[in-house]
């Protein structure tokens, strides 16, 4: 096995901790499919059946989640190697929750679902890594539930952005009408507009036409603790 392949696999959370011999055995038994995508090319769509483990290796990846009631689109940016929706591979509804497409040139690794059951789960470290990822995601979602009832316009808006996020940091963009956001957080449109403009002036967000860009969610999330209504 080439060192470059070895290093590439070790960047991925599900393979961290495996030795060279284990990785060599995996490569001899598991079909790894590497794919390249051009900017704006769709990799999978929201609602598609999840029959593969997807690993984002390099480039910049967009994850777009379309919410239909009311209609808005929440977009996140991936810049570091990551496994994509490992929780969507199994369960009652094994479908992708978001649409993933390349923002720049992107490299992806795909492993068919069957190999998880027949080969990869034979490695205890892989099994533990998978369970840790799923457990961490559940814990993140549980923390979101405990913070749903924020008070004050600023805190409500920030908490809404946090609840939508799969990743707790990085760039986010949401396409939404002002009146829809106001309805979702149970505030008046004028109060929401006033607060968003203040956040824009402070550099926490960038307002566009029916869109809100968040340069760094981690920076915005700290403001929920320091803002007094």
N, C-alpha and C positions, 0 to 999 in steps of 0.2 A: 504494500500500500504506500502511495506517495505521501510525503510529509505534508504537502499542501492539503490533501484530502483529509488527513488526520486532524490538522489544525482547524480546518473548516468545520468538521463535525463537532470538535470540542468547543467551538463558539456557541453551539446550540444548547439550550438549557436541558433538553432531554438526554443528551449524550455526555454531559459533564460528569467527570469521575470515572468514566470507562477507560480501561487500559488499551494499549495498542493492540494486544492480542484479541481482546473482545471486539474492537472495532474492525479488525481484519476478518474475524468470523462473521460479523454482521454484513460486511460488504460481500462476502462469499455466498450469503444466503438470502439477503434482502435486496430487492431491486430498488436502487436509488435513481430517481429521474430528475436530472437537472434541466432547468428551463431558463431562457432569457426573455425578457419582455421589454418592449420599447415604451417610451413615455406615452401616457394616456391609454395604453393597452390594458384591457380588463383581464384579470386573472381568474376570478370567480365572481359570481353575482349573488347578491342577497337572496336567500331562498333556495339556492342550488343545493343539491344533496351533497353532504360532506362524506366522501368516500376515501379521502386521503388525508394524511398529515401533511400540512404545508409549513415549510420553513422558509422564512425570509432571510436571505443571506447578505445582500448588499444593495446599495442604491437608496432610494426613498420611495416608500410605499404609502398609498392613501387607503384608508378604510372609511367608506361612506355608509352610514346607517340611515335609511329612509324611514321616518316615522309618519304614519298616515292619519293620525287623529289627535290634534290637527296636523297638517302637513308641514314637516320641517326635516332638514337633512343635517346630520351631525358628522363632521369629517375629522379624522385624526391622522397624524403623520407618524410613520415608523421610519427610524433612521438607523436602528441597531438590529443585529440579528435576533430573530424571535420566532417562536412557534405560533402559528396563526390558529386561533380558536380550537385548541385541543379539546375543549369541553363540548364541541359540536360534533365530534366524531361518533359518540355513543348517545344513548338516551332515547326518549320517546320521539323527539323531533331532531334527527341528525341532519340539520340544514345550517348553512352559513347564515349568520345573523347580520352580516354586512357585505357590501361589495368591495372587493379589493382590486386596485389598479395601480399601475406604475406611475409614479410622479417623475422619476428619472429612469434611466436604464436600470433594470432590476434583475437580480438573479434569485431563483427560487429552487428549493429542493422539495420533491414530492415523494411520499412513501405511501403505498396503498394500505388501506385499513387492515387487510387480511394479515399483513406482516406484523402488525402490532400484536395480534393474538397468537400467531404461530411461531414467531421468532423473538421479537423485541422484549416481550414480557418474560422471557426466560432469563433475562438479565436483571438481577435484583436492583442495581443502581438505576437502570432505566425505569423500572417499575416505581421506585421511590421518587425519582424526579418527576414522573408523570403525576403521581399522587400529590406531591408538593405543589405543583403548578395549579392543579384543580383546587386544592385546599386554599391556597393563597387567593385565588379568584373568588371563592365563596366568602372568605373573610373580608375581602375588599367590598363585595356587594353588601355584606352584613353591616359594615361600618356606614355605608351610604344610607341604608334604611334608618339607622339610628340618628342620622342628621337631616332627615327629610323636613322636619318642622322648624326651619330657620325663621328668625324674626327680623323684620326690617327689609326694605326693598333691596339694598345692596346684598345682604346675606342671602336673600331668596334667589337673586339672579345668579350669584356665584355658586350656590348649592345646586341650582338647576344644571349649570355647566358641569359640575363635578359628578352629579348622578349619571349624566349621559356618557361619561368617559369610561373607556376600557383601560386606558393608560392614564396614570395620575400625573403625567408630565408631558411637556412638548407642545407642539402647535395643534390648535383646534380651529375649526371653522364651522359655523352653524348658519344655515340659510333658513330664515324664519321671519315672519311678519311681526311687527312690533305688537299688534293687538293679540296675536296668538301667544306670544311670550307672556304678555300681561295676563291673559286668561289662564295660562298654565301655572303661574305662580300666584294667582289670585290677587293681582294688584291692578291699579288703573294704568291706562296707557301713558298718561302724562307723567306719572311717577316713574314708570319704567324708562321712558324716554329721557327724563331728567337725569336719572342715575346712570344710564348707559353713556350719556354724553360726558358726565363727570368722570367715569371710568376711562373713557376715551382720552380725555384731557390729561389724565394721570398716567397714560401709557400702558394701562392694563389690558386694553382691548383696542381694536381698530374697527370703527363703524363703517359699513358700506351700504349699498342699496340692498335692503332686505337680507343683509348678511352681517355677521359679527365674527371677526378674526381675533383669536387669542394667541399671542406670540409664545407664551409660556404659561401653561395651566398651573404649574407649581408656584409661580409668582402670584397669580391671581388667587390661589387657594389660601395663601397666607393673609390676604386682606380681609378674609371673612372673620378673622380673629381680632383684627385691630380696628375695624370700622365700627364706630358707634352711631346708632341711629337716633 
